[in-house]
C-alpha cells in the first residue's frame, strides 16, 4: 500500500515528498471521517513507517547536518504527527535544529527576508515541540513575528521577500552575510546555491504552477499573505491559550489546523 510513498522518496526526504506524504495521510483521514471507510490500520502504518525512517536530526534523508530543504520537506509529516497526537521522541531535537537556522531577524529561509513557507514550517515545528523548547524559543519567535510585521506592504498584504530584487549592492551584501552566517557547511552551501540561482534574470519574477501570472518578489499576494498570517497566529497563540481563540484555525487535517 505504501509503495507509492517509497517511490516518491517520502522516507528518504526527497524534495516535495513530504507534501505528497501529508496529502496521502489527509486522504486516509478524510476517508475515515467522511466516507465511512476503515483506514485505521493504514494510518497507523503511515505513522510507524515515518517514525522508523526518521534520522538523528528529527527529519528524513541525509543525517549529516540540518538543511533548509530537510525541515521544509519534513514539516508536512510533523503537521500530521501533531494532528494524530503522535509521540515523536525526536521532535525537540528537530525543533532545536530548526532554531539554529534562524537568521538575526528571526527568518528561516535560505535567502534574506524569509519566505512564506520556510518561516511557517519552522515556526510550526518549534511551536508544537515540548514546553522547554517552546519557552526557550519565545524571544526568538517574537523577533520572527516582529520582522514579518515590519515587512507588511502598504496594501496590507505580504510578499515572499523584500531583499531579493532589485539587484543592488545592499541586497548582494545581505545575501553574502546570510551565506556566511548560516549554521553549518551544508546549509551554507544551500544558501550559496540559492544566491547564485536567484541572481539569474529568469528569477526576476516568481513563477508558480498554479497561476499563469508572475509576481514580484516584494509584491503582496494571497499565498504569502496566508502563510504570514498563519505564522503570526501560531506565534501569538504560543503566548496564551486565550489568544488561540482570536484566530480561525481549521478543524481539519493539514495546513492551518490547530
C-alpha angles and dihedrals in degrees: 000000000000096000088105091060091047091050091049090052096241093146092046097049097246115176113278091005092109092058090049091049092050092053090048089057091045090055090051092050093044090052090053096046102040110014099047092237118144105234097153095114092047092050091050090049090050089054095044094048092051094046092049093052098046116122131225091269090060094253139077132275130022109019100198096101138342116268134186092246091051096056095037090053094041094048090082093062089048089054089059093040087058093047093049092042091238117182103228112180091200097054094099091049090050090051092049091050091050091049089058090063094058113115125220091276094051095254122139105201126111088242134050120279097034126249134253095242099034094052095045093047092051094046092048093053092047096043094052095050127096125306093254093056092044090053092048093048100048097094091045093050092046085059088051091053093046091051092049092050091048089056094054111126124236091254089061095252134109134234136205097257137338094207107060099071142070097042106240141150090253094053091044089052090050090052093049092048090048090054095047094047097048115122104249144003095268094049091046089053089048091052091047092053091048090049093053093043096047091049090067118101092238087071096053085109133028116250123196132187093232097059137045089210122085122215137209119255090241096039121116113246138167095246097056093035090056094049093044091052091047089052092050090047091052093050093043091051090054091066096062141350090239092061091062089068090060092068133067101233114175124247094220133089116269140041112357097027118132 
